[in-house]
Amino acid sequence: MKVTRNTSARLIVEDRPLLISIMLGAVFLGTASGAFFAFLAKEWMVAAFFTFFTAFVALFLYVFVRRVQVIFDRLNNTITFRSRNFAGYTEVVHPLGDLSHAIKEGYDTARCVLVFDKGMSAGHHPVTEYLTSGPAPQRITDAINTWLKQPAPVDSEGPSA
């Protein structure tokens, strides 16, 4: 996960799993070609093994490859969760005013979780479905909390009469 935009009006945090996508895609192509050539050679047991393994890798691609984007927008007073995977696209919008803060959930492996203290969204909402190691969850949590403490942007047109 990383912060892709950080202004006083908007914070965008997203996760694009490129490395896992490329790795699983290469394994998928390798096992699919292995199954194809085993069928051509009439090696039925080898073909069955590669076909099974190809289906297993396809399931991993379907489940684990997911682009996640969270948009914190002061101008519209919203938090938008966007997710795209092979199954399709989902978008959920929450009021920004209902968000209390963000926390890091976990120790060795962790994830960023948004804490809503009021409204229909009350409760804990993980930014990602999975936990990860490294400094990213703490960095994202700190960025969200810092952005929430910043003052709202001033209207560029000035005060009205």
DRENDO-1510 file (C-alpha; in Angstrom, 1 decimal, always signed):
<recs>
REC; n; res; u; v; w
REC; 1; MET; +0.0; +0.0; +0.0 .
REC; 2; LYS; +1.1; +3.5; -0.6 .
REC; 3; VAL; -0.2; +7.1; -0.6 .
REC; 4; THR; -0.7; +8.2; -4.2 .
REC; 5; ARG; -2.1; +11.7; -3.4 .
REC; 6; ASN; -1.9; +13.8; -0.3 .
REC; 7; THR; -3.4; +17.3; -0.4 .
REC; 8; SER; -5.4; +19.2; +2.2 .
REC; 9; ALA; -8.6; +18.4; +0.2 .
REC; 10; ARG; -7.9; +14.7; -0.7 .
REC; 11; LEU; -5.9; +11.7; +0.4 .
REC; 12; ILE; -5.7; +8.7; -1.8 .
REC; 13; VAL; -4.3; +5.4; -0.5 .
REC; 14; GLU; -4.0; +2.4; -2.9 .
REC; 15; ASP; -2.7; -1.0; -3.3 .
REC; 16; ARG; -1.8; -2.4; -6.7 .
REC; 17; PRO; -0.5; -6.0; -6.3 .
REC; 18; LEU; +1.7; -5.9; -9.4 .
REC; 19; LEU; +4.4; -8.4; -8.2 .
REC; 20; ILE; +2.0; -11.1; -7.1 .
REC; 21; SER; +0.0; -10.6; -10.3 .
REC; 22; ILE; +3.0; -11.0; -12.5 .
REC; 23; MET; +4.3; -14.0; -10.6 .
REC; 24; LEU; +0.9; -15.8; -10.6 .
REC; 25; GLY; +0.4; -14.9; -14.2 .
REC; 26; ALA; +3.7; -16.5; -15.2 .
REC; 27; VAL; +2.9; -19.6; -13.2 .
REC; 28; PHE; -0.5; -19.8; -14.8 .
REC; 29; LEU; +0.9; -19.5; -18.3 .
REC; 30; GLY; +3.6; -22.1; -17.5 .
REC; 31; THR; +1.2; -24.7; -16.1 .
REC; 32; ALA; -1.4; -24.0; -18.9 .
REC; 33; SER; +1.3; -24.6; -21.6 .
REC; 34; GLY; +2.5; -27.7; -19.7 .
REC; 35; ALA; -1.1; -29.0; -19.8 .
REC; 36; PHE; -1.4; -28.2; -23.5 .
REC; 37; PHE; +1.8; -29.9; -24.5 .
REC; 38; ALA; +1.0; -32.9; -22.3 .
REC; 39; PHE; -2.3; -33.3; -24.0 .
REC; 40; LEU; -0.6; -33.1; -27.4 .
REC; 41; ALA; +1.9; -35.8; -26.3 .
REC; 42; LYS; -1.0; -37.9; -25.0 .
REC; 43; GLU; +0.5; -38.0; -21.5 .
REC; 44; TRP; -2.8; -38.1; -19.7 .
REC; 45; MET; -1.6; -38.2; -16.1 .
REC; 46; VAL; +0.8; -35.3; -16.7 .
REC; 47; ALA; -1.9; -33.4; -18.5 .
REC; 48; ALA; -4.4; -34.0; -15.7 .
REC; 49; PHE; -1.8; -32.8; -13.1 .
REC; 50; PHE; -1.0; -29.6; -15.1 .
REC; 51; THR; -4.7; -29.0; -15.7 .
REC; 52; PHE; -5.5; -29.3; -12.0 .
REC; 53; PHE; -2.5; -27.1; -11.1 .
REC; 54; THR; -3.6; -24.5; -13.7 .
REC; 55; ALA; -7.1; -24.4; -12.2 .
REC; 56; PHE; -5.5; -24.0; -8.7 .
REC; 57; VAL; -3.4; -21.0; -9.9 .
REC; 58; ALA; -6.4; -19.5; -11.6 .
REC; 59; LEU; -8.3; -19.7; -8.3 .
REC; 60; PHE; -5.3; -17.9; -6.6 .
REC; 61; LEU; -5.4; -15.2; -9.3 .
REC; 62; TYR; -9.2; -14.8; -8.7 .
REC; 63; VAL; -9.0; -14.5; -4.9 .
REC; 64; PHE; -5.7; -12.7; -4.2 .
REC; 65; VAL; -5.2; -10.2; -7.1 .
REC; 66; ARG; -7.3; -7.2; -6.0 .
REC; 67; ARG; -6.7; -3.5; -6.5 .
REC; 68; VAL; -7.8; -1.5; -3.5 .
REC; 69; GLN; -8.2; +2.3; -3.5 .
REC; 70; VAL; -9.4; +4.4; -0.5 .
REC; 71; ILE; -10.2; +8.1; -1.2 .
REC; 72; PHE; -10.6; +10.5; +1.7 .
REC; 73; ASP; -12.3; +13.6; +0.3 .
REC; 74; ARG; -12.9; +16.7; +2.4 .
REC; 75; LEU; -14.7; +18.6; -0.4 .
REC; 76; ASN; -17.4; +16.0; -0.6 .
REC; 77; ASN; -17.1; +14.9; +3.0 .
REC; 78; THR; -16.7; +11.2; +2.0 .
REC; 79; ILE; -14.5; +8.2; +2.2 .
REC; 80; THR; -14.7; +6.0; -0.8 .
REC; 81; PHE; -13.5; +2.3; -0.8 .
REC; 82; ARG; -13.0; +1.0; -4.3 .
REC; 83; SER; -12.0; -2.5; -5.1 .
REC; 84; ARG; -11.4; -4.2; -8.5 .
REC; 85; ASN; -10.6; -7.8; -9.1 .
REC; 86; PHE; -11.5; -10.5; -11.7 .
REC; 87; ALA; -15.0; -10.7; -10.3 .
REC; 88; GLY; -15.7; -7.0; -10.9 .
REC; 89; TYR; -15.8; -3.6; -9.3 .
REC; 90; THR; -17.2; -2.5; -6.0 .
REC; 91; GLU; -17.5; +0.9; -4.4 .
REC; 92; VAL; -18.6; +1.8; -0.9 .
REC; 93; VAL; -19.0; +5.4; +0.3 .
REC; 94; HIS; -18.9; +6.4; +4.0 .
REC; 95; PRO; -19.3; +9.9; +5.5 .
REC; 96; LEU; -15.9; +11.4; +6.4 .
REC; 97; GLY; -17.4; +12.9; +9.6 .
REC; 98; ASP; -18.1; +9.4; +11.0 .
REC; 99; LEU; -14.4; +8.5; +10.9 .
REC; 100; SER; -12.6; +8.8; +14.2 .
REC; 101; HIS; -9.0; +7.6; +13.4 .
REC; 102; ALA; -7.0; +4.8; +11.9 .
REC; 103; ILE; -5.2; +2.0; +13.7 .
REC; 104; LYS; -2.6; -0.6; +12.9 .
REC; 105; GLU; -4.1; -4.1; +13.5 .
REC; 106; GLY; -1.5; -6.8; +14.2 .
REC; 107; TYR; +2.2; -7.0; +15.1 .
REC; 108; ASP; +4.6; -9.0; +12.8 .
REC; 109; THR; +2.0; -9.0; +10.0 .
REC; 110; ALA; -0.5; -6.1; +10.2 .
REC; 111; ARG; -3.0; -4.0; +8.3 .
REC; 112; CYS; -4.5; -0.5; +8.5 .
REC; 113; VAL; -8.0; -0.4; +10.0 .
REC; 114; LEU; -10.4; +2.6; +9.9 .
REC; 115; VAL; -12.3; +3.2; +13.1 .
REC; 116; PHE; -15.8; +4.7; +12.7 .
REC; 117; ASP; -17.2; +5.8; +16.0 .
REC; 118; LYS; -20.7; +6.9; +14.9 .
REC; 119; GLY; -23.3; +6.6; +12.1 .
REC; 120; MET; -24.3; +3.6; +10.1 .
REC; 121; SER; -20.7; +2.7; +9.5 .
REC; 122; ALA; -19.8; +2.4; +13.2 .
REC; 123; GLY; -17.1; -0.2; +13.8 .
REC; 124; HIS; -13.7; -1.2; +12.4 .
REC; 125; HIS; -13.2; -1.3; +8.6 .
REC; 126; PRO; -10.0; -2.8; +7.3 .
REC; 127; VAL; -8.4; -1.1; +4.4 .
REC; 128; THR; -7.3; -4.4; +3.0 .
REC; 129; GLU; -8.5; -7.9; +3.6 .
REC; 130; TYR; -5.0; -9.3; +4.2 .
REC; 131; LEU; -2.2; -8.6; +6.6 .
REC; 132; THR; +1.3; -7.8; +5.4 .
REC; 133; SER; +4.7; -7.5; +6.9 .
REC; 134; GLY; +6.9; -4.5; +6.7 .
REC; 135; PRO; +6.4; -0.8; +7.5 .
REC; 136; ALA; +3.5; -0.1; +5.0 .
REC; 137; PRO; +0.6; -0.6; +7.5 .
REC; 138; GLN; +2.2; +1.8; +10.0 .
REC; 139; ARG; +3.0; +4.3; +7.3 .
REC; 140; ILE; -0.5; +4.3; +5.9 .
REC; 141; THR; -2.0; +4.5; +9.4 .
REC; 142; ASP; +0.2; +7.5; +10.2 .
REC; 143; ALA; -0.6; +9.2; +6.9 .
REC; 144; ILE; -4.3; +8.9; +7.5 .
REC; 145; ASN; -4.2; +10.1; +11.1 .
REC; 146; THR; -2.0; +13.1; +10.1 .
REC; 147; TRP; -4.3; +14.0; +7.2 .
REC; 148; LEU; -7.4; +13.8; +9.5 .
REC; 149; LYS; -5.7; +16.3; +11.9 .
REC; 150; GLN; -5.0; +18.8; +9.2 .
REC; 151; PRO; -7.4; +21.8; +8.9 .
REC; 152; ALA; -10.0; +21.7; +6.0 .
REC; 153; PRO; -8.9; +23.6; +2.9 .
REC; 154; VAL; -10.0; +27.3; +2.7 .
REC; 155; ASP; -12.3; +28.2; -0.2 .
REC; 156; SER; -10.2; +29.9; -2.9 .
REC; 157; GLU; -13.0; +32.4; -3.8 .
REC; 158; GLY; -12.8; +34.0; -0.4 .
REC; 159; PRO; -15.6; +34.8; +2.1 .
REC; 160; SER; -19.0; +35.7; +0.7 .
REC; 161; ALA; -20.9; +38.8; +1.7 .
</recs>
